[in-house]
Amino acid sequence: MNTPQERTLSLIAVSDDAMLTDVLARMVDGGFNAAAEVLPRATLPEQLSDWQADLILLDVTNDVDPLDTIHRTANASQGRVVAIGDINDVSMYRAAVQAGAEDYLIMPLDEATLTEVISRARIPSARAPVVEEEPEGTSLHLVIGARGGVGATSFAVSTAWLAAETYERETALIDLDLHFGSCALALDLLPGSGLRDALQHPERIDSLFVGSAMINATDKLFVLGAEESLNHHVDPSPAAIATLYEAVASTFKTVIIDIPRHALHYASALIELADSITIVTDSSIAGLRDTVRLQEVLADGMKSRNIQIAVVERPKPQQQVTRKEMEQGLGGQVHVWIPHDAKSASAAATQGKSLPEVAGPRGLVTKALSTVARDYAGLSDERAKGKKLWRW
């Protein structure tokens, strides 16, 4: 019998399973205080935002990409999501929870199991949505080039090297350009297949898997990248990317990810989680234009709005925009202006080293990049002053 204080629970089941529909119908007809509606599995996760449901039972049985479906449903709906599937494996349960589900249940479901699930849904949740969580003590920083060839990868490699070697922070550098990424190449490293395997099989990802896939550039700097064949199409889901980050963040204090512009669609979870996003551009009119366009796109998904601009100065004859003109065009401050240093850049590329490592601690380019690396390492100005600028 329903108590006066107990409100009717709204429930949506997204499933084509006749048995589940039958069990729900019997429960509602039997006086269980819940209003249930069954939608076909063809229903898109985004359509669920039209329904105000306290609980969503999401059937991902035989789904091509169940983790992506779970992730999109959890993001689109206000209620709790309980995933249902036929894969009886603890790794699937863990991956489903990381993708945004509150629980993962094995089909078929009986009335007792559904009663327990609905009863738990009446209790206020103490767990925040996974996409908004960030492992304590870990900072995530994204680097995106406004256009090709402006030096975004060199920026990511350099700041990661400084965070690890100058500011002594356990640092992970991830290159999400699976076909043309060059973070590993810039440090004279040969990437393996670990990144591809992780993104294609997110259910296998854990700290041990990540540890074996990453390559150590130094004692404190580890790199994860790929050089996939151009004939091999790889389009990872946002949930797989989020799962990878969770595993990396459990080991490293600073995570820097070089994201190509074409990968923004599957890096949506990272954009929401990021402590900062740095757009790297150059001092050209095209660079200014593309930076403005990229800012507009990123501002929609970046909750903290902590978007920084780094401008790589072009050689004087080619420079088209001054710092003042760049800031006027952007309507805001340029966080760091990186001086042109062709000699050090050429030497770094030839030797397979980071730009600061070649330019030295007194180089102007090193000093500019250090201001960003210090922020990535989570150090205040006072704490940074206590660190030696260089470690040999």
N, C-alpha and C positions, 0 to 999 in steps of 0.2 A: 504494500500500500504506500502511496506517495505521501511524504511528510509535507506540511504546509510550506516549509522553507525551501523545499527542493524544487528548483525551476526545471522546466523541460529542457533537456539537452538537445541541441541541433546537431545532426550527424549526417555526413555525406559519405556514401561508399562509391568509389570509382572502380567498378569491376563488371565483368561479364559472367561471373561465376554464378550459376543458378542456385547452388547450394547456399552460398553466402546470402543471396537475396532472400531465399526462403527462411533462413535462420533469423535474419533481421525482421522480416515480416511477422514471424511468430512472436518475437520478443515485443514488438510494438503492439500487436493485437492483444498480447497477454497483459498489457497494462504497464510495461516497463516505461518509465518516464523519459522517453526520447523520441524526437521527431526525425525519422530517417528518410533519406532520399537516395536512390540508387541511380548513378549516372554511368553510361557506357565508358569503356576504357578509351574510346576514341576522343573523349573529352580532353581538350588541351589543358595543361596545368594552369595557364594564364586565365582560362575561363572561370576557374574556381573563385576568383576574386569577386565575381558577381553574386556568389552565395556567401552568406554570413554563417559559417558553421563553426561549432565549438570543436568538432572532431572530424577528421577526414581519414577514412580507411582507404588506402591507396594500394590497389592490386597491381604489382609489377611483374607478375608471372609471365614468363616468355618475352618480357620487354627487351628490346634491342640494347638499350642503355638505361637500365633501371636506376642507377645512381643519378644520372642527369634528370630523369623524370622526378625523382624524389626531391632533388635540389630545387628544381623549378617550381614544384608544387609547394614546398615549404616557403619559398620566397613570395609566391603569389597569394598565398592564403594567410588569414589571420589566426586560424585555429590550429590545433595540434594535428600533426600528421603521423599516422601509424601505418607503416608500410607492410604489405603482405606479399609473400612470394613462396616459391617452391624450392629455393636453394637453402638447404639445411646446413649452414656452415657459419661458424662463429666470425670468420673474416667478413662475410656478407653482412652480418648483423652490425659489426663495428663500422663498416663502410657506410651502411644505411644511416646509422646514427650521426656519423660525421657529415653526411650529405644533408642532414636536416630533419630526419625522422626522430620521433620520440621513442619509437620502439619498432622492432621488426619481428613479425610473426609468421609462422609456417602454415601454409594451407594444408588441409582444409581446416576451417575454424568452426568450433562447436559453440553452442549457446553459452556454456560456462566461461569460455575464454572471452567471448564478446562482452559478457556481463562484467567481467573483471576489467576489461579495457575501458568500457564506458564509465564504470565506477571511478577508475583512476582519473578519467578526464574531468570529473567534477571537482577534483582537488586542484587548487591553484598550483601552477607549475613553478618550480624554483629554478628551472634551467632556461637560460636565455637561448634564442635561436643560434644555431651553430655558426651561421655566417657572420654573426656579430661578435663572436667570441674571439679572443686572441690569447694564446698561451702567455701566461705571466712571465715577464722578464724578456720577452722576445720582441724586437722591433722589425717591421717589414717596410722596405723601401723599394718602390718601383721606379725604373728608369725607362723612359720612352723617347725615341728620337722623333722630332717633328717632321723630319724628312730624311731620306737616305743620305748617308755619307757625311752627316754633321758631327759624328764622333760620339754617339751615344754609348756604343760598346766600350770604347776607350774610357769614357767617363765612368761606366759601371765597374770596369776592371780596376781602374785607378782608385776609386773611392773604396771599393772592397779591400784592395791591398792595403790602403792606408788605415782603414778601420781595424784590420787584422794585425798589421805589423807595427804601426805607429801607436794606435790606441788600444792594442792588445785585446781585442774583442774576438771571440770565436765567431767567425763569419762564414756564411754560405753564399755563394754567387751562383745564380741559376740563369741559364740562357734559354728562353722559351722560343727562340727562332730555331725550330727543329731541323730545317734544311740548310739555312745559310748563316747560322749563328757562329760567332767567332770569339766568344769570351775565352774558351779553352785554347783556341789557336793563338790568341794574343799572349797567353802565358806559356806557350810552347808545350801544351798538353794535348793528349789524344783522347777525345771523348769516346765512351763506350756506348752500349745500347741500353744502359740503365734508365735513362730518362724516358725513352720510348716505351720500354717495358712497363715502367711505373704508370704512365699515362694511359696505356692500353689495358692494363690490369690493375686498377686502383685498389681492388680488394686485397692485393698482395702487399700493399704499401705498409710498412711499419718502420721504426727507427733502424732496425737491423738491415732492412732492404736498402734504405737511403744511405746508410753508412757504407755499404758495399758498392753502391753505384757512384758515389761522389769521389772525385779525384783530389788529392791534397796538393795544392800549389805551394803552401808553406805549412808550418806547424799549426797555424790558426786560420788559414784560408783554404776552403774546399770549394770545388767547382763541379757543377752538374750541367752538362750540355749534350748536344747530339749533332751528328752530321748525317742525316737521313738521305737515302737515295731520292733523287727527284722523281723517280717513278713510284715512290712509296707515299701515298697520301695519309697524313696523320692529322686528325682534327679532334683533339681531346675535348672532353666535356668540362664545363666549369666545376662540376663536382669532383672530377679526377684531379684537377688543378688544386682545388681546396684541400683535398685529402693529402696530396703531396706536400703542400705547405704545412699542414698540421704535423706531419711526420718530421719534416726538416726543422720546424720550430721547436720540437721537443728536444733537439740536440744543440741548436745554435742560438746565440744571443742576438745576432744581427743577420738578417736575411735580405739580400739585395737581388732583385730580379730584373733582368734586361728583357723588356717586352717589345717585340716588333709591333708596328701599328696594325698589321693585319691580324694580330692575335688578340686584339682587345675584346672580341666577342666571347672568347673562351676564358678570358682573364677577369671576368666580371666579379667573381667572388674575391679575388685578390684586390681589386680596386676598392671594394667595400671594407676590406680588412686593413688596408695599407695605412701606416703612420704618415707616410708622405709619398707623393709622386713628383718626380723631377722630369720635366720636359726639357730635353736637350735640343738646342737649335743653333743656328749660326747667325752672323750679323749680316743677313741678306734680306731683301724685300720678300722673297719667297719664304724664307725662314720665319719672318714675322707673321706672314699670312697664315702659314700652316700651324704655327704655335697658337694663334688665336682660335683657329678652328678646333684644334685638339683640346684646348682649354675648355671650350664649350661642351664638348662631348664628355670629358672626364668630370666636370663639375657636377653633372647630373647624378653620377654614381658615387662620388667621393664625399662621404658624409662629413668628414672633418674639414673639407675644403682646403686641406694643406697641400696645395699644388705649388711647386717651386719651378722657377725658370732658370736654366743654366745656358748661357750664351757662349759659344766657342768663337772667338774672334777670328775672322778671316784675314789673310795677308792684306796689308794696307792697300795695294792696288785694286783688290777685289772687294774690299769692305764697302758695303752700300748703306748700312744703317749704324748710327752711333748708339751708345748706351742710352742717352737721353731720348733719342727718337724711338728706340725699341720700347722703353718704358712708357712713353706717350702712346704708342700704338697698342700696347698690351693693357694700358689703363692700370698698371701696377708696377711693383718693383721687380727688377731682375735680381734674383737671389745671389748669383755669382757670375762674374764675367771672366772667362778663362782666356788668358793671353795666348796669342799664336806663338808656338815654339816648334818650328819645322824640324830643327836639328834633333831635339829630344824625341819627337814623334817618330822620326825616321829610324833613330837608333833603337827605340823601344820595339818597333815592328820587326826590325832585323834581328834583335837579340831575344825576342820572345819574353819581354819583361813589361811591367807596368810603366806608365809614363813617369810617375813620381820616383820610381826606383832608378830611372835613368837620369832624370832632371836633377835629382839630389834635393836635399832638404831646403836649400836656399833658392831653388828655382822658383820663379814667379808662378809657373803653372802648378807646382807642388803646393805653394801657399794658398792658391785659389781653391784647389781641390780639397785641401785639408779642412777648410771651413765646412764643407759639405760632409766629409768623412767623419768629422767630429760629431755632427748632428746624428749621423747614421749610427755612430757608436754609442749614442745616448749620453754624451758628456756635456756638461755645462762649460762655459768659458773658463770658470775658476778651476774646475777639475782638469780641463785640458791643459791649462798652463802648468799643472804639476807633472804632466807627461813630457818626457823628452821628445823632441820633434822627430827623432830618428832612432832606429834600433838596427844595429848591424849584427 
